């Protein structure tokens, strides 16, 4: 049966999924890029952007799992871009250029409707203004017999976890302490929601933890 998954989501040791003061020039927030070093050097990450080489091994295995098997994606609006409020024009089409790495229908949570954007490589951004349940219903219908990935950011993952809609969570915990930023776990009791650790592996760059209900 297809699952709803969070996969390859990077966190600091103190539980932050992004640094403070995110902006156009610094979309991951201050020091946020440090959380993703485990993925940047992998063969999977390099190939996503048309590059050769990259490391193999445990980190690469988890990076590959974080993008394989998905038929649809759900993103918060901050993951799509830095623009706030109503869409003033159609110029902004995401952080990734003309060929985003999703290659599947991708549903963006927003309070302001916008027409879909068809990109190269099979990605179409759909903008959903009627809540997380509606976005998930549309994503499941698009994904068919493949999984749906809740791609982030932190607020979006928290909403789906608290609503009991995520079957599996994979966090890559980087050996970094941010001290502030967007907290993933504040006020969330994962065991009470039914999650338990089913897999763990550590490398120089991350501790990979997989939880499921």
Buried (B, 14 or more C-beta within 10 A) or exposed (E): EBBBBBBBBBBBEBBBBBBBEBEEEBBBBBBBBBBBBBBBBBBBBBBBEEEEEBBEEBBBBBBBBBBEBBBBBBBBBBBBBBBEEEBEEEEBBBEBEEBBBBBBBBBBBBEEEBEEBEBEEEBBBBBBEEEBEEBBBBBBEBBEEBBBBBBBBBBBBBBBBBEEBBBBBBBBBBBBEBEBBBBBBEEBEBEEBEBEEEEEEEBEBBBBBBBBE
